[in-house]
Amino acid sequence: MNLYRSKGFTLIELLVAVAIVGILATIAIPAYQSSLLKARRGDAKAGLISLAQAQEKYRLTHTRYGNLADIGGAVVSDYYAFEVAGSDGASYEMTATPQSKGGQSEDVCGVLTITQTGIIIGSNASDCPIP
């Protein structure tokens, strides 16, 4: 008769569990990081659209496009820097440049740009799926 009954996990069971967690982590972490980049890119696109709307609102009363100070300042973002790259009065070009915080500078789209046409393009247009 066995008086001692073992309770708990064996070393093999623990090693198998650790291996499974490791395999799942190698799949899940890059997918999660990619999702973060896409979400932050979406925030940058929304910021560019907001700035474009401010440009159009400014143009209604001033008959020209303005600079960043004219249209009410920048969009606040930890992951993108927004600026009006060119505004000659008849047209404008605004950019959202990815910052290194959170790895956003690794985004495949690179610098996002919007012009008075309202179309947003990435600096790596062939790699960037922007509708």
C-alpha positions as CSV (number, residue, x, y, z in Angstrom):
1,M,0.0,0.0,0.0
2,N,1.3,3.5,-1.0
3,L,1.0,5.9,1.8
4,Y,2.5,8.8,0.0
5,R,0.4,10.2,-2.8
6,S,2.2,12.8,-5.0
7,K,0.3,16.0,-5.7
8,G,1.3,18.6,-8.3
9,F,2.9,18.5,-11.7
10,T,5.8,16.6,-13.0
11,L,8.7,18.3,-14.7
12,I,7.7,17.0,-18.1
13,E,4.2,18.4,-17.7
14,L,5.7,21.8,-16.8
15,L,8.1,21.7,-19.8
16,V,5.3,20.9,-22.2
17,A,3.2,23.8,-20.8
18,V,6.1,26.2,-21.1
19,A,6.7,25.1,-24.7
20,I,3.1,25.6,-25.6
21,V,3.1,29.1,-24.1
22,G,6.3,29.9,-26.0
23,I,4.9,28.8,-29.3
24,L,1.7,30.9,-28.7
25,A,3.7,33.9,-27.7
26,T,5.8,33.8,-30.9
27,I,2.6,33.9,-32.9
28,A,0.6,36.3,-30.8
29,I,3.1,39.1,-30.0
30,P,3.9,40.1,-33.6
31,A,0.2,40.0,-34.5
32,Y,-0.5,42.3,-31.5
33,Q,2.2,44.7,-32.4
34,S,1.0,44.9,-36.0
35,S,-2.5,45.6,-34.8
36,L,-1.1,48.5,-32.6
37,L,0.6,50.0,-35.6
38,K,-2.5,49.8,-37.7
39,A,-4.6,51.4,-34.9
40,R,-2.2,54.2,-34.4
41,R,-2.0,54.7,-38.2
42,G,-5.8,55.1,-38.1
43,D,-5.5,57.7,-35.4
44,A,-3.0,59.6,-37.6
45,K,-5.4,59.5,-40.6
46,A,-8.2,60.8,-38.4
47,G,-5.8,63.6,-37.3
48,L,-5.0,64.5,-40.8
49,I,-8.7,64.6,-41.7
50,S,-9.4,66.8,-38.8
51,L,-6.6,69.2,-39.9
52,A,-8.0,69.1,-43.5
53,Q,-11.4,70.1,-42.2
54,A,-9.8,72.9,-40.2
55,Q,-8.0,74.1,-43.4
56,E,-11.3,74.1,-45.3
57,K,-13.1,76.0,-42.5
58,Y,-10.2,78.6,-42.5
59,R,-10.4,78.9,-46.2
60,L,-14.1,79.8,-46.1
61,T,-13.4,83.0,-44.2
62,H,-9.9,83.9,-45.5
63,T,-10.0,82.8,-49.2
64,R,-6.7,81.0,-48.8
65,Y,-5.3,78.1,-46.9
66,G,-3.4,78.8,-43.7
67,N,-0.5,77.4,-41.8
68,L,-0.7,75.3,-38.7
69,A,-1.1,78.3,-36.4
70,D,-3.8,79.8,-38.6
71,I,-6.0,76.7,-38.5
72,G,-5.8,76.3,-34.7
73,G,-2.7,74.3,-33.9
74,A,-1.7,70.7,-34.1
75,V,-3.3,67.4,-33.3
76,V,-1.8,66.0,-30.1
77,S,-0.3,62.5,-30.6
78,D,2.5,60.6,-29.0
79,Y,3.1,58.5,-32.1
80,Y,2.9,61.0,-34.9
81,A,4.1,64.6,-35.5
82,F,1.7,66.7,-37.6
83,E,2.7,69.6,-39.7
84,V,1.6,71.7,-42.6
85,A,4.5,71.0,-45.0
86,G,3.4,73.5,-47.7
87,S,0.6,76.0,-47.9
88,D,0.8,78.5,-50.8
89,G,-2.6,79.9,-50.3
90,A,-4.2,77.9,-53.1
91,S,-3.1,74.5,-52.0
92,Y,-1.7,72.7,-49.0
93,E,0.1,69.5,-47.9
94,M,-0.1,68.3,-44.4
95,T,2.0,65.4,-43.1
96,A,1.9,63.0,-40.2
97,T,5.4,61.7,-39.5
98,P,5.7,58.5,-37.3
99,Q,7.8,58.9,-34.2
100,S,10.0,56.3,-32.6
101,K,7.8,56.0,-29.5
102,G,6.1,52.6,-29.4
103,G,7.9,51.5,-32.5
104,Q,5.6,53.5,-34.8
105,S,8.6,54.5,-36.9
106,E,8.6,50.9,-38.1
107,D,5.2,51.3,-39.7
108,V,5.2,50.2,-43.4
109,C,3.3,53.4,-44.5
110,G,6.0,55.8,-43.3
111,V,5.0,59.5,-43.5
112,L,1.3,60.0,-44.2
113,T,0.3,63.0,-46.4
114,I,-3.0,64.7,-47.2
115,T,-3.5,67.5,-49.7
116,Q,-6.4,69.7,-50.6
117,T,-7.8,66.9,-52.7
118,G,-8.5,65.0,-49.5
119,I,-6.5,61.9,-50.5
120,I,-4.2,60.4,-47.9
121,I,-1.1,58.6,-49.2
122,G,1.8,57.0,-47.4
123,S,5.5,57.7,-48.4
124,N,5.8,53.9,-49.1
125,A,2.6,53.9,-51.2
126,S,3.2,50.4,-52.6
127,D,3.5,48.8,-49.2
128,C,0.7,50.9,-47.5
129,P,-2.9,49.7,-47.8
130,I,-4.7,53.1,-47.4
131,P,-8.1,53.1,-49.1
